[in-house]
Amino acid sequence: MNWEDARLFLAVARAGQMLGAAKSLGVNQATLSRRLTALEADLGSKLLFRSTTGCQLTEPGRRLMDALELAEGPILSAVAQVSGEALEMSGTVRIGAPDGFGVSFLAPRLPMLMDRYPDLRLELVPVSRTFSLSQREADIAVLIGRPRQGRLAVRKLTDYALSLYASSSYLTAHGTPARLEDLAGHRLVGYVEDLIPTPELNFEREISKTWRNALAISSAMGQFEAVKAGAGIGILHDYIVTPEDDLVPVLPDVRITRSYWTAVHENLRSSPQVGLVSRFLTEIVAQNRHIFTPQKT
């Protein structure tokens, strides 16, 4: 099997379409299609179902992709060592993350990585749900809590804290609760209960068994914006709240702690690009550790 043809196949398998892969590789789409047909003939097996909407892997194609991803990292590293040149960081890495972390923390810091590696293309999917790494929904997933299943390489990023907040305008109009029991008389903001993607996000029941949302929003950033606008009292990430938001801690002794973890499918753990982005995540979180678990005043 020709390694160059295998590399082209891997790009198409990751992109899910011929045109996108051709653009990222800098080759003609017709040439790319012809090379893949030659690879299938060489192996005697159909690797892709091609259609106008994209490419779908066959079962042999899936097995070949898994094998190539395991081999890719060591091959590229060996080439770099023999040639004495640094690895060229190009291609696409997709990061899946909870929306609070992805939107407020990660998105503003990704330009630092883009400046260092201008040929590297990044995709950020900031949504409050779990990601299937085996189905390539993401190359790297930032998760709330340690994953227990799957062929994954996992690493803890950081603990983080959440507290009760309300806008000063809301508290002026409705008063400030002095005890947990007083929350029952206030408008509360939280998640849509039957759409909570993971038990770790069920903060409300941890604070009060009688918590009842007056406004339910299925995203952390949506809740933040609603509380900031005076909708009520919500459980917000401490690292998202800034002095400019005019948000006031409510019952400051009440605090919830969770953890962020990164997960990579074991087939990608030797990928230089994925390893680079994983190290970048660890680096920027370590530099900002103080905002994730701030000291109460």
Buried (B, 14 or more C-beta within 10 A) or exposed (E): EEEEBBBBBBBBBBBBBBEBBBEBBEBEBEEBBEBBBEBBEEBEBBBBEBEEEBBEBBEBBBEBBBEBBBBBBEBBBEEBEEEEEEBEBBBBBBBBBBBBBBBBBBBEBBEEBEEEBEEBBBEBBBBBBBBEBBEBBBBBBBBBEEBEEEEBBBEEBBEBBBBBBBBEEBBEEBEBBEEBEBBEEBBBBBBEBEEBBEEBBEBBEEBBEEBEBEBBBBBBBBBBEBBBEBBBBBBBBBBBBEEEBEBBBBBEEBBBEBBBBBBBBBBBBBBBBBBBBBEBBBEBBEEEBEBBBBEEE
